[in-house]
Amino acid sequence: MTETLHIVGGGMAGSEAAWVAARAGLDVVIHEMRPRVATFAHQTGKLAEMVCSNSFRSDDSEQNAVGLLHWEMRAAGSLTMEAADTHRLPAGGALAVDREAFSQFVNDRLRGLPNVTVVDEEIAALPGEGHWIFATGPLTSEALGRAIIAETGAERLAFFDAIAPIVYAESIDMSVAWAQSRYDKGETEDERRAYLNCPMDKAQYEAFIDALLAAEKTEFHDGETASYFDGCLPIEVMAERGRETLRHGPMKPVGLTNAHKPDEKAHAVVQLRRDNALGTLYNIVGFQTKMKYGAQAEVFRMIPGLESASFARLGGIHRNTFMNSPTLLDAEMRLKSKPNIRFAGQVTGVEGYVESAAMGLLAGRLAVAEITGRSLPPVPPTTAVGALVSHITGGAEAKTFQPMNVNFGLFPPVEGLKAGRRGRRDRYKAYTDRAKADWQGWLAAGV
Ligand SMILES: Cc1cc2nc3c(=O)[nH]c(=O)nc-3n(C[C@H](O)[C@H](O)[C@H](O)COP(=O)(O)OP(=O)(O)OC[C@H]3O[C@@H](n4cnc5c(N)ncnc54)[C@H](O)[C@@H]3O)c2cc1C
């Protein structure tokens, strides 16, 4: 008898997972709640609907991590990439698509397979039996959200992200910044030096506040409410409440001594905290923001020590349901407390169409291997897919976990290459060459 794989959510991740599993010969049932239950962002009842921009971002597989992810997915026979390539629109180096034709292509392909059934229903519970992949996305239905909370605890499922900008460690000027935790707190030397501190004098602070207030901000989408405000204010909103608010909040200068100028008392201090186990990424603590991306880069480079900062991702605040995957999922994306269930896509804490589809592809392959009794070696963390899954299932700091785009900061460094901006082209090429070879090796070893 053929085994059935149930997939909840026919979005980017669910559609890709369904394709992988159906092509491997499993019976697949996609449970998709639209159009019966609507979300504020989706407009149709179709599978793989792009809810906002029509871009899959850079298609450069040598110098860009998301371009590399495209490459890996194409090499694995991805339906998302085939649909995107078929309905590509001119967009310079980016992969932009005709969104309706893209979604129609995915629908036609999946609904045309004899072993795929699409059921128009909302799933509101986490089944204890059968093989399941939940890929319900940033707008997971309320009823299912309640079921996830009942299983995992309220503090493990967030309904808004509050993303502080993330900086590549190598781009921080350590002749200005220094490592120290406030009041030198911590049991170990590592903990006592867990934060990087960037000092500001009064003039720098005042100029920074002016820039924050003047910067262009993004608006919420229709239907997105701002109920997050109680717990997590954007820094520009804090600044609007009073010019000193930040100096008493995330930028307070207390408990810190400038290692470079021990006699100088900073007027304010911006702190960065390690964001991944590799130590390649740091987030700017408490700096969640709704400033436009261009404005963010400009304003944050005013911070002493961050003048040449490269950002792995910029800040944002969105309606976004995501789980604390580093504590809840095992390395094969299974819910630790109910291993018959995998999660995939944006609900696992990756962000973006491509990243979500990639996690669907991986969850599909892992499910096929499990159901057919084959063993699949772990995905090398040197690949884009592997770097992402390693991040969400363990590499990221669980306490401060926020959604993540794919970026080179998630990859284990290639040793012996020049650091800094000058060496960047060679470094990225080395990352992508290594990733491509390792991904091909992994594909050859698996389903
Ligand atoms: C307003 C908004 C704008 C965005 N803009 C962009 C952008 O411009 N670029 C970008 O890359 N990413 C954007 N994103 C993120 C984007 O949603 C994801 O990148 C991508 O769609 C996630 O794929 P997914 O498969 O995880 O979720 P989705 O594509 O959202 O698919 C999840 C599916 O699950 C269904 N579902 C939910 N709950 C249930 C249930 N209980 N039972 C059955 N079905 C269910 C939903 O109807 C949906 O079809 C945006 C998100 C939002 C909310």
The ligand as an SDF file (V2000), in Angstrom:
LIG
                    3D

 53 58  0  0  0  0  0  0  0  0999 V2000
    1.7030   40.8120    4.0920 C   0  0  0  0  0  0  0  0  0  0  0  0
    2.8760   39.9680    3.7260 C   0  0  0  0  0  0  0  0  0  0  0  0
    3.7380   40.3780    2.7310 C   0  0  0  0  0  0  0  0  0  0  0  0
    4.8530   39.5830    2.3690 C   0  0  0  0  0  0  0  0  0  0  0  0
    5.6710   39.9860    1.3760 N   0  0  0  0  0  0  0  0  0  0  0  0
    6.6960   39.1930    0.9610 C   0  0  0  0  0  0  0  0  0  0  0  0
    7.5370   39.5540   -0.1330 C   0  0  0  0  0  0  0  0  0  0  0  0
    7.3310   40.5820   -0.7500 O   0  0  0  0  0  0  0  0  0  0  0  0
    8.5550   38.7320   -0.4790 N   0  0  0  0  0  0  0  0  0  0  0  0
    8.8010   37.5750    0.1750 C   0  0  0  0  0  0  0  0  0  0  0  0
    9.7380   36.8650   -0.2030 O   0  0  0  0  0  0  0  0  0  0  0  0
    8.0280   37.1950    1.2090 N   0  0  0  0  0  0  0  0  0  0  0  0
    6.9840   37.9880    1.6170 C   0  0  0  0  0  0  0  0  0  0  0  0
    6.1790   37.6020    2.6710 N   0  0  0  0  0  0  0  0  0  0  0  0
    6.4740   36.4070    3.3420 C   0  0  0  0  0  0  0  0  0  0  0  0
    5.7550   35.3110    2.5640 C   0  0  0  0  0  0  0  0  0  0  0  0
    4.4900   35.1130    3.0900 O   0  0  0  0  0  0  0  0  0  0  0  0
    6.5300   34.0840    2.5810 C   0  0  0  0  0  0  0  0  0  0  0  0
    7.7990   34.3620    2.0620 O   0  0  0  0  0  0  0  0  0  0  0  0
    5.9540   32.8820    1.8650 C   0  0  0  0  0  0  0  0  0  0  0  0
    4.6950   33.0480    1.3130 O   0  0  0  0  0  0  0  0  0  0  0  0
    5.9150   31.8540    2.9300 C   0  0  0  0  0  0  0  0  0  0  0  0
    5.6420   30.6330    2.3660 O   0  0  0  0  0  0  0  0  0  0  0  0
    4.8800   29.5680    3.2610 P   0  0  0  0  0  0  0  0  0  0  0  0
    4.5950   28.4140    2.3960 O   0  0  0  0  0  0  0  0  0  0  0  0
    5.5980   29.3500    4.5140 O   0  0  0  0  0  0  0  0  0  0  0  0
    3.5160   30.3160    3.6350 O   0  0  0  0  0  0  0  0  0  0  0  0
    2.3250   30.7320    2.6400 P   0  0  0  0  0  0  0  0  0  0  0  0
    2.8230   30.9270    1.2710 O   0  0  0  0  0  0  0  0  0  0  0  0
    1.5990   31.8360    3.3010 O   0  0  0  0  0  0  0  0  0  0  0  0
    1.4140   29.4270    2.6330 O   0  0  0  0  0  0  0  0  0  0  0  0
    0.7730   28.9800    3.7820 C   0  0  0  0  0  0  0  0  0  0  0  0
   -0.5490   28.4060    3.3700 C   0  0  0  0  0  0  0  0  0  0  0  0
   -1.1560   27.7720    4.4780 O   0  0  0  0  0  0  0  0  0  0  0  0
   -2.5530   28.0430    4.4600 C   0  0  0  0  0  0  0  0  0  0  0  0
   -3.0280   27.8100    5.8370 N   0  0  0  0  0  0  0  0  0  0  0  0
   -2.7830   28.5500    6.9430 C   0  0  0  0  0  0  0  0  0  0  0  0
   -3.3550   27.9630    8.0270 N   0  0  0  0  0  0  0  0  0  0  0  0
   -3.9690   26.8400    7.5860 C   0  0  0  0  0  0  0  0  0  0  0  0
   -4.7130   25.8110    8.2360 C   0  0  0  0  0  0  0  0  0  0  0  0
   -4.9330   25.8300    9.5540 N   0  0  0  0  0  0  0  0  0  0  0  0
   -5.2340   24.8000    7.4930 N   0  0  0  0  0  0  0  0  0  0  0  0
   -5.0220   24.7670    6.1370 C   0  0  0  0  0  0  0  0  0  0  0  0
   -4.3220   25.7230    5.4730 N   0  0  0  0  0  0  0  0  0  0  0  0
   -3.7820   26.7310    6.1940 C   0  0  0  0  0  0  0  0  0  0  0  0
   -2.6170   29.4540    3.9540 C   0  0  0  0  0  0  0  0  0  0  0  0
   -3.8780   29.7300    3.3950 O   0  0  0  0  0  0  0  0  0  0  0  0
   -1.5090   29.4790    2.9040 C   0  0  0  0  0  0  0  0  0  0  0  0
   -1.9650   29.1370    1.6390 O   0  0  0  0  0  0  0  0  0  0  0  0
    5.0780   38.3730    3.0540 C   0  0  0  0  0  0  0  0  0  0  0  0
    4.2000   37.9660    4.0650 C   0  0  0  0  0  0  0  0  0  0  0  0
    3.1160   38.7380    4.3940 C   0  0  0  0  0  0  0  0  0  0  0  0
    2.1950   38.2750    5.4630 C   0  0  0  0  0  0  0  0  0  0  0  0
  1  2  1  0
  2  3  1  0
  2 52  2  0
  3  4  2  0
  4  5  1  0
  4 50  1  0
  5  6  2  0
  6  7  1  0
  6 13  1  0
  7  8  2  0
  7  9  1  0
  9 10  1  0
 10 11  2  0
 10 12  1  0
 12 13  2  0
 13 14  1  0
 14 15  1  0
 14 50  1  0
 15 16  1  0
 16 17  1  0
 16 18  1  0
 18 19  1  0
 18 20  1  0
 20 21  1  0
 20 22  1  0
 22 23  1  0
 23 24  1  0
 24 25  2  0
 24 26  1  0
 24 27  1  0
 27 28  1  0
 28 29  2  0
 28 30  1  0
 28 31  1  0
 31 32  1  0
 32 33  1  0
 33 34  1  0
 33 48  1  0
 34 35  1  0
 35 36  1  0
 35 46  1  0
 36 37  1  0
 36 45  1  0
 37 38  2  0
 38 39  1  0
 39 40  1  0
 39 45  2  0
 40 41  1  0
 40 42  2  0
 42 43  1  0
 43 44  2  0
 44 45  1  0
 46 47  1  0
 46 48  1  0
 48 49  1  0
 50 51  2  0
 51 52  1  0
 52 53  1  0
M  END
$$$$
